[in-house]
C-alpha cells in the first residue's frame, strides 16, 4: 500500500513540518541563551573579584553585581530578552571593573606579610608600647611640675 501525494500537497506538508520544528526549537532558545549569558556574567564577576575590584573599582563592581541580580530576576519571570540585556551589561561592568582594578594598583594577590602589614596599619598603636611621657607633638600638655608644700605652723593652743 503506497499512497501517492501530488507535488503541491507534499510541499505544503513539508513546509508545515519545517515550521513546526523551527517553532519548537525557537521556544528553547530564549531560556538557554539567557542562562548562558548570565553564567558568563557570573564568571566575569568572579574574575573581577580575583583582581580585587571590590576594593579598587567599587562602582563598576557593584554595578555588575546589581545588574546580574536583576538579570536573574528577569530570567525567573520569563522575560528572557531583558535578562540577556541585563546580563550583558553586567558582564561589561565586570570586565571594566577588572580592567580598572588592574590599572589602578597593578592588582595582584597580597602576600601574607603584606596582608599583616595592612591589618596592623589599620589599627594604630596595636602591639606597640606607649611611652609614659607625652611627646612634644602630642595634643595633651605635659603635667605641671609640683612644688613641695610647706608645713603650716601649728598653734600652741591646739584648738
C-alpha positions, 0 to 999 in steps of 0.5 A: 500500500503506497499512497501517492501525494501530488507535488503541491500537497507534499510541499505544503506538508513539508513546509508545515513540518519545517515550521513546526520544528523551527517553532519548537526549537525557537521556544528553547532558545530564549531560556538557554541563551539567557542562562548562558549569558548570565553564567558568563556574567557570573564568571566575569564577576568572579574574575573581577573579584580575583583582581580585587575590584571590590576594593579598587573599582567599587562602582563598576563592581557593584554595578555588575553585581546589581545588574546580574541580580536583576538579570536573574530576576528577569530570567525567573519571570520569563522575560528572557530578552531583558535578562540577556540585556541585563546580563550583558551589561553586567558582564561589561561592568565586570570586565571594566571593573577588572580592567580598572582594578588592574590599572589602578594598583597593578592588582595582584594577590597580597602576600601574607606579610603584606596582608599583616602589614595592612591589618596592623596599619589599620589599627594604630598603636596595636602591639606597640608600647606607649611611652609614659611621657607625652611627646612634644607633638602630642595634643595633651600638655605635659603635667605641671611640675609640683612644688613641695608644700610647706608645713603650716605652723601649728598653734600652741593652743591646739584648738 
